[in-house]
Amino acid sequence: MRKAAEILQIPATITARGQTTVPAAIRKMLGLGKGGRIVFRALADGTVVIAKKDDVDQDPVIGTFLSFLAQDMTKEPRRIRPVRRDMVDRGKALVAGVDVELDSALPDEDA
């Protein structure tokens, strides 16, 4: 019988500047040292995952585009609009019945 994964829960405080310290146990688990980089992944259910940032797999085009978006949203926040319901419905219809395993590796393009 498979044992349920244990959850390590360590409280941390957010400073007035919105900063926090990654607890030593988490840094050790992720193999992070001084200058190490992490990424926050926010899931739709409100869960946030902290992971070691893997620079090798970072697509420079996507990184540049995401930086552009972040700067634009900071510069012009009033231009941000919610996604229209019809667009959400269209997106759902396009992927209806498609099963995706987010943790599995993508197949090689040459295969």
C-alpha atoms as an extended CHARMM CRD file, in Angstrom:
* protein
*
       111  EXT
         1         1  MET       CA              0.0000000000        0.0000000000        0.0000000000  PROA      1               0.0000000000
         2         2  ARG       CA              1.3580000000        3.4080000000       -0.9860000000  PROA      2               0.0000000000
         3         3  LYS       CA              1.9580000000        5.9090000000        1.8100000000  PROA      3               0.0000000000
         4         4  ALA       CA              0.5290000000        9.3890000000        1.2730000000  PROA      4               0.0000000000
         5         5  ALA       CA              3.1620000000       12.0520000000        0.6980000000  PROA      5               0.0000000000
         6         6  GLU       CA              3.9300000000       14.0910000000        3.7710000000  PROA      6               0.0000000000
         7         7  ILE       CA              3.4830000000       17.8190000000        3.5610000000  PROA      7               0.0000000000
         8         8  LEU       CA              6.1750000000       20.0120000000        5.0320000000  PROA      8               0.0000000000
         9         9  GLN       CA              4.5760000000       23.2040000000        6.2580000000  PROA      9               0.0000000000
        10        10  ILE       CA              6.8490000000       26.0200000000        7.4160000000  PROA      10              0.0000000000
        11        11  PRO       CA              5.4090000000       29.4450000000        8.2490000000  PROA      11              0.0000000000
        12        12  ALA       CA              7.0940000000       32.5590000000        6.8800000000  PROA      12              0.0000000000
        13        13  THR       CA              6.4300000000       36.2820000000        7.1820000000  PROA      13              0.0000000000
        14        14  ILE       CA              6.0490000000       38.6960000000        4.2920000000  PROA      14              0.0000000000
        15        15  THR       CA              7.7810000000       42.0250000000        4.8510000000  PROA      15              0.0000000000
        16        16  ALA       CA              6.3250000000       45.4570000000        4.1430000000  PROA      16              0.0000000000
        17        17  ARG       CA              8.1440000000       45.3160000000        0.8000000000  PROA      17              0.0000000000
        18        18  GLY       CA              6.4590000000       42.0170000000       -0.1200000000  PROA      18              0.0000000000
        19        19  GLN       CA              9.5510000000       39.9130000000        0.4960000000  PROA      19              0.0000000000
        20        20  THR       CA             10.0620000000       36.7070000000        2.4280000000  PROA      20              0.0000000000
        21        21  THR       CA             12.8800000000       34.2840000000        3.1860000000  PROA      21              0.0000000000
        22        22  VAL       CA             12.7980000000       30.8040000000        1.7110000000  PROA      22              0.0000000000
        23        23  PRO       CA             13.2160000000       28.5900000000        4.8010000000  PROA      23              0.0000000000
        24        24  ALA       CA             16.4860000000       26.6720000000        5.0860000000  PROA      24              0.0000000000
        25        25  ALA       CA             14.7150000000       23.2700000000        4.9250000000  PROA      25              0.0000000000
        26        26  ILE       CA             13.0780000000       24.2230000000        1.6180000000  PROA      26              0.0000000000
        27        27  ARG       CA             16.3630000000       25.5570000000        0.2040000000  PROA      27              0.0000000000
        28        28  LYS       CA             18.0250000000       22.2940000000        1.1730000000  PROA      28              0.0000000000
        29        29  MET       CA             15.2450000000       20.2050000000       -0.4130000000  PROA      29              0.0000000000
        30        30  LEU       CA             15.5790000000       22.1780000000       -3.6590000000  PROA      30              0.0000000000
        31        31  GLY       CA             19.3740000000       22.1540000000       -3.5940000000  PROA      31              0.0000000000
        32        32  LEU       CA             19.5690000000       25.9430000000       -3.5710000000  PROA      32              0.0000000000
        33        33  GLY       CA             22.5480000000       27.9170000000       -2.3960000000  PROA      33              0.0000000000
        34        34  LYS       CA             23.3330000000       31.6100000000       -2.2500000000  PROA      34              0.0000000000
        35        35  GLY       CA             22.1130000000       33.2440000000       -5.4600000000  PROA      35              0.0000000000
        36        36  GLY       CA             19.8780000000       30.2660000000       -6.2560000000  PROA      36              0.0000000000
        37        37  ARG       CA             16.7430000000       30.9960000000       -8.2510000000  PROA      37              0.0000000000
        38        38  ILE       CA             13.1920000000       29.8370000000       -7.7060000000  PROA      38              0.0000000000
        39        39  VAL       CA              9.9480000000       30.1040000000       -9.6170000000  PROA      39              0.0000000000
        40        40  PHE       CA              6.4490000000       30.4840000000       -8.1870000000  PROA      40              0.0000000000
        41        41  ARG       CA              3.6880000000       28.5680000000       -9.9760000000  PROA      41              0.0000000000
        42        42  ALA       CA              0.1470000000       29.6490000000       -9.1180000000  PROA      42              0.0000000000
        43        43  LEU       CA             -2.4690000000       26.9810000000       -9.7560000000  PROA      43              0.0000000000
        44        44  ALA       CA             -6.1220000000       27.6260000000      -10.5270000000  PROA      44              0.0000000000
        45        45  ASP       CA             -7.2100000000       26.2420000000       -7.1370000000  PROA      45              0.0000000000
        46        46  GLY       CA             -5.2010000000       28.8910000000       -5.2580000000  PROA      46              0.0000000000
        47        47  THR       CA             -2.2500000000       26.6260000000       -4.5050000000  PROA      47              0.0000000000
        48        48  VAL       CA              1.2040000000       28.0890000000       -5.0740000000  PROA      48              0.0000000000
        49        49  VAL       CA              4.1600000000       25.8280000000       -5.8030000000  PROA      49              0.0000000000
        50        50  ILE       CA              7.7490000000       26.9600000000       -5.2900000000  PROA      50              0.0000000000
        51        51  ALA       CA             10.2800000000       25.1630000000       -7.4720000000  PROA      51              0.0000000000
        52        52  LYS       CA             13.9340000000       25.4870000000       -8.3670000000  PROA      52              0.0000000000
        53        53  LYS       CA             14.2360000000       27.5880000000      -11.5170000000  PROA      53              0.0000000000
        54        54  ASP       CA             15.7590000000       25.5000000000      -14.2730000000  PROA      54              0.0000000000
        55        55  ASP       CA             17.5490000000       27.9550000000      -16.5840000000  PROA      55              0.0000000000
        56        56  VAL       CA             18.4030000000       25.1930000000      -19.0660000000  PROA      56              0.0000000000
        57        57  ASP       CA             14.7570000000       24.6740000000      -20.0670000000  PROA      57              0.0000000000
        58        58  GLN       CA             13.8700000000       28.3820000000      -20.1610000000  PROA      58              0.0000000000
        59        59  ASP       CA             12.8320000000       29.4410000000      -23.6520000000  PROA      59              0.0000000000
        60        60  PRO       CA             14.4240000000       32.8720000000      -24.2630000000  PROA      60              0.0000000000
        61        61  VAL       CA             11.5750000000       33.9910000000      -26.5320000000  PROA      61              0.0000000000
        62        62  ILE       CA              8.9100000000       33.1530000000      -23.9670000000  PROA      62              0.0000000000
        63        63  GLY       CA             10.9920000000       34.7290000000      -21.1980000000  PROA      63              0.0000000000
        64        64  THR       CA             11.3710000000       37.9240000000      -23.1990000000  PROA      64              0.0000000000
        65        65  PHE       CA              7.6600000000       37.9940000000      -24.0150000000  PROA      65              0.0000000000
        66        66  LEU       CA              6.6620000000       37.4320000000      -20.3830000000  PROA      66              0.0000000000
        67        67  SER       CA              9.0230000000       40.2180000000      -19.3030000000  PROA      67              0.0000000000
        68        68  PHE       CA              7.4240000000       42.5170000000      -21.8710000000  PROA      68              0.0000000000
        69        69  LEU       CA              3.9540000000       41.6290000000      -20.5390000000  PROA      69              0.0000000000
        70        70  ALA       CA              4.9910000000       42.2500000000      -16.9400000000  PROA      70              0.0000000000
        71        71  GLN       CA              6.4500000000       45.6510000000      -17.8200000000  PROA      71              0.0000000000
        72        72  ASP       CA              3.3960000000       46.6050000000      -19.8750000000  PROA      72              0.0000000000
        73        73  MET       CA              0.9850000000       45.5940000000      -17.0910000000  PROA      73              0.0000000000
        74        74  THR       CA              2.9990000000       47.6270000000      -14.5940000000  PROA      74              0.0000000000
        75        75  LYS       CA              3.1310000000       50.6350000000      -16.9020000000  PROA      75              0.0000000000
        76        76  GLU       CA             -0.5370000000       50.5210000000      -18.0310000000  PROA      76              0.0000000000
        77        77  PRO       CA             -2.5450000000       48.5570000000      -15.4190000000  PROA      77              0.0000000000
        78        78  ARG       CA             -5.8560000000       50.1500000000      -16.4530000000  PROA      78              0.0000000000
        79        79  ARG       CA             -5.5280000000       48.4860000000      -19.8730000000  PROA      79              0.0000000000
        80        80  ILE       CA             -5.7940000000       45.0130000000      -18.3280000000  PROA      80              0.0000000000
        81        81  ARG       CA             -9.1270000000       43.4180000000      -19.1810000000  PROA      81              0.0000000000
        82        82  PRO       CA            -10.6300000000       40.1150000000      -18.0800000000  PROA      82              0.0000000000
        83        83  VAL       CA            -10.9140000000       37.3750000000      -20.6740000000  PROA      83              0.0000000000
        84        84  ARG       CA            -14.4150000000       37.3890000000      -22.1460000000  PROA      84              0.0000000000
        85        85  ARG       CA            -16.6300000000       34.4380000000      -21.2350000000  PROA      85              0.0000000000
        86        86  ASP       CA            -17.1100000000       33.4660000000      -24.8970000000  PROA      86              0.0000000000
        87        87  MET       CA            -13.3280000000       33.1940000000      -25.2900000000  PROA      87              0.0000000000
        88        88  VAL       CA            -13.0790000000       30.9680000000      -22.2170000000  PROA      88              0.0000000000
        89        89  ASP       CA            -15.8810000000       28.7640000000      -23.5810000000  PROA      89              0.0000000000
        90        90  ARG       CA            -14.1680000000       28.5910000000      -26.9840000000  PROA      90              0.0000000000
        91        91  GLY       CA            -10.8810000000       27.5550000000      -25.3650000000  PROA      91              0.0000000000
        92        92  LYS       CA            -12.6200000000       24.8570000000      -23.3370000000  PROA      92              0.0000000000
        93        93  ALA       CA            -14.3490000000       23.5490000000      -26.4600000000  PROA      93              0.0000000000
        94        94  LEU       CA            -11.0210000000       23.3500000000      -28.3020000000  PROA      94              0.0000000000
        95        95  VAL       CA             -9.4760000000       21.1040000000      -25.6410000000  PROA      95              0.0000000000
        96        96  ALA       CA            -12.5730000000       19.1000000000      -24.7040000000  PROA      96              0.0000000000
        97        97  GLY       CA            -11.6640000000       15.4230000000      -24.4670000000  PROA      97              0.0000000000
        98        98  VAL       CA             -7.9110000000       16.0760000000      -24.6160000000  PROA      98              0.0000000000
        99        99  ASP       CA             -6.0280000000       14.4100000000      -21.7690000000  PROA      99              0.0000000000
       100       100  VAL       CA             -2.7910000000       16.1080000000      -20.7200000000  PROA      100             0.0000000000
       101       101  GLU       CA             -0.2580000000       14.8190000000      -18.2180000000  PROA      101             0.0000000000
       102       102  LEU       CA              1.6040000000       17.9640000000      -17.2170000000  PROA      102             0.0000000000
       103       103  ASP       CA              4.4520000000       16.0910000000      -15.5530000000  PROA      103             0.0000000000
       104       104  SER       CA              5.2780000000       13.8250000000      -18.4920000000  PROA      104             0.0000000000
       105       105  ALA       CA              8.0320000000       14.6370000000      -20.9550000000  PROA      105             0.0000000000
       106       106  LEU       CA              7.1150000000       15.9390000000      -24.3950000000  PROA      106             0.0000000000
       107       107  PRO       CA              7.8560000000       13.5730000000      -27.2740000000  PROA      107             0.0000000000
       108       108  ASP       CA             10.8330000000       14.3430000000      -29.4930000000  PROA      108             0.0000000000
       109       109  GLU       CA              9.8420000000       16.3160000000      -32.5940000000  PROA      109             0.0000000000
       110       110  ASP       CA             11.9910000000       14.0600000000      -34.7990000000  PROA      110             0.0000000000
       111       111  ALA       CA             10.2380000000       10.8820000000      -33.6590000000  PROA      111             0.0000000000
